Amino acid sequence: MLFGSIVLSAGAVKGEDQHPPVKSQEISEVDGVPVLLKHLPDYDRVSTSAALLSDKADLVRIIPTERVLDTLEFPFGTEAATADYPQGKLLIVEYTNPQLSVEVDAGVQQFLAANPDSRFVYRRIGNYNAFVFGTVDAVAAGELLDQIKYEKMVQWLGDDPYLLKRLERYMLTTSRDVMLTTVFVILGGLGTALLAGIAAGIIFFRVRDQKRASRAAFSDAGGLTRLNLDGLSE
C-alpha cells in the first residue's frame, strides 16, 4: 500500500460535464490507480463511467435526486467512488475512521425508517458506506454490494505505537475469559455433583424399597442376624 497524492480526472458520466481533478491520498503501488476506485466491482469494465470524489457538492451534482445524500458528511480525508452498473449507480463513500462511518450509518438507517419506499439499496462494509441507486432489483443490487471488499492493512515503518495498548487489551480480554471460564467450570461441576447425588439417592432408595417389598417376614433387626449378647435364650 503506497500513500501519496495522485491527480485523477474523475470519469465523466454520460450527459454531464467533466469534474475537476481529484487528489487521492491512497493509490495502488502496482498501477497508480486510487485504491477506492479499484474496489469498485469489475473496475476495468466500468472504468469509463467511474468517478472519484472528495467533495459533497460534486457528489450531489452526479446524483442530484437522492435525498439520502443529505445525511452524508464529507470531513477532510473522505473519498467517494461511483460507477454505473446494470443493477444501478453504485456509490462507495470511505471515511477515515469507523466512528464517522457508524454515525453516517445511523443517519441512513433513520432515513430508511422514515422513507421505506426509497429506491436504493444500502449497506455498511467496513469503513465504506455503499449505495446502489435507481435499482429495480434489490436482490441483484445486494449481490453487487457483496462484491465490495474492505481490505485495509496498516504497516508501521518503525515500532507500532499502539502495540502496548493492544497488549493491554489482549491481557484484559484473556483474563476476563479465563475468569468466566473458571466460574462456569466450577458452577458446572457443582451442578453435575448435585445432580449425580440426587440420582444416586433415588437409585439407592428404590433398590432398598424393592428389597423391603420382597421380604416375607418382618424383623425388628431389619432382616439382619441378631447376636445373643445379653444371654437371653430364644
C-alpha positions, 0 to 999 in steps of 0.5 A: 500500500503506497500513500501519496497524492495522485491527480485523477480526472474523475470519469465523466458520466454520460450527459454531464460535464467533466469534474475537476481533478481529484487528489487521492491520498491512497493509490495502488503501488502496482498501477497508480490507480486510487485504491477506492476506485479499484474496489469498485466491482469489475473496475476495468469494465466500468472504468469509463463511467467511474468517478472519484470524489472528495467533495459533497457538492460534486457528489450531489451534482452526479446524483442530484435526486437522492435525498439520502445524500443529505445525511452524508458528511464529507470531513477532510480525508473522505473519498467517494467512488461511483460507477454505473452498473446494470443493477444501478449507480453504485456509490462507495463513500470511505471515511477515515475512521469507523466512528464517522462511518457508524454515525453516517450509518445511523443517519441512513438507517433513520432515513430508511425508517422514515422513507421505506419506499426509497429506491436504493439499496444500502449497506455498511462494509467496513469503513465504506458506506455503499449505495446502489441507486435507481435499482429495480432489483434489490436482490441483484443490487445486494449481490453487487454490494457483496462484491465490495471488499474492505481490505485495509492493512496498516504497516508501521515503518518503525515500532507500532505505537499502539502495540502496548495498548493492544497488549493491554487489551489482549491481557484484559480480554484473556483474563476476563475469559479465563475468569468466566471460564473458571466460574462456569467450570466450577458452577458446572461441576457443582451442578453435575455433583448435585445432580449425580447425588440426587440420582444416586439417592433415588437409585439407592432408595428404590433398590432398598424399597424393592428389597423391603417389598420382597421380604416375607417376614418382618424383623425388628433387626431389619432382616439382619442376624441378631447376636445373643449378647445379653444371654437371653435364650430364644 
